[in-house]
Each structure stands twice: as structure tokens, then as C-alpha cells.
Amino acid sequence: MTTPENQLAELARTFPSMDRCPAIMQRLPPFDANMLDGWAASGGPSHGERVTAQFLLAVWDPDQEWKSGRFNLMEALRVWDERHREAFLKWASSPWWP
């Protein structure tokens, strides 16, 4: 069964930098926004990993004030490599929200 959590987890896995994120790679629960936010705000992830997490959190709930900060598209496009931009553009070509 496709749930919003499963959808977001699948989207997250299209971004290579999420390979290091326990909130995404543990797969149980499929997606936990608070866990991802805590990881992104912890100071451990790289700048690109944090920006990617901010994007995923913005898809999950764009109105929430996340500890890791607000997503900035121009910053993301500046720091993301080609694979990350491709993952974003695939989502942006047919955007969806849970």
C-alpha cells in the first residue's frame, strides 16, 4: 500500500546524499520528518545533505518551521551536483505533496 510516508521515502532515496541519513536508510518507519529534521539540524550532515533534507521536509510540510531551516531553491541548485538536480527535476516535472 502506498502511503505518504512511503512516497516521501522513495523520493528521498532518489537523492544520493540521503544514503548517509539514518532517517531515510533505516526504512522503518518509512519516513519520519522529525527524525530527518533532527539529523539535518545536528551539524553532522554536509551542507548539501542539509539542503536536500530541507527540500524533502518542504515537500512533506511546507508550512512547518523546521529546526534545520527553510528550503532555498537557489541555494540547492548551487550546491547540488547533477544527480541531485536530476532527482529534483524529475519530481518538479510532476510535483506531488503528501
N, C-alpha and C positions, 0 to 999 in steps of 0.2 A: 504494500500500500504506500502510495506517495503522500508524504506529509510535508508541511512547510519545513520542518527540521531536516528531513531527508533531502529536499530540494536544495536548501542552503548548503548542506554538507557537500552535495555533489558539485555545486557551483564553487565552493571553497577549494575543492580538490583539483579544479582546473588551473589554479594558481600555484606554480611551483614553490613559491616561498612558504606556502602553508604546510609543506612537508615536515617542517620543524615544530609546528604548533600542536601541542598535545590535545587541545580542544577540538581540533579537526581530525587528527590522525587516529585518535583512540576509537572513533566511530561509535562509542557508547557513552553518553547519548549521541544520536546522530549530529546534532548541532546544539550547542549551549552558548548563547550570546554572552551571558555574563562571564563564563569561563574564557571565551575568546577575548572579551574586553579586558579582563584582568591580566591575561597574558600580554596583550598588546600594550597595556599601561605599565607593565612591570619594569620596563627598562632593559629587559633581556633581548627582545627581538631587534633586528636591524630596522633602520628607517623604512626600507621597502616593505618589510614584513608588517610593520605597524600600519603603513598606508593601506596595504592590502586588507588587513583586519578592519580598518576604518571603513573601507568600501563595503565589505561584507556586512558589517554592522549597520551601515546606512541602508543597504537593501533590506535587512531584517526589520529595522525600525528607524526611519529617517528622522523622526521627531524626538527620539531619546537622546538625552545628553550623556554620551558615553565617556567613561573615565579616560579612554585612550584618545579622545578628541574627535572633532568633526572631520569628515572626509572632504578633501580638497582635490577635485578632479585635475586641475592644472599641475598640482604637486605630484599626483600619482603618475600622470603622463610623463613628467620629467624624470621620475626615478625608476619607473617600471621598465624592464627590458622587453624585447619583442614578444616573448612567450606570455608575459603578463598582460601586455597591451592586447595581444590576440584574444586572450581569455576574456578580458573586459569587453572588447569589441564584439565578440560573439554574444555575450549577454546583452550588450547595448543594442544589437541589431534586432532583438526581440525581447525587450526587458519585461521582467515579471517581478512581483513582490509577493511575499507570503501573506 
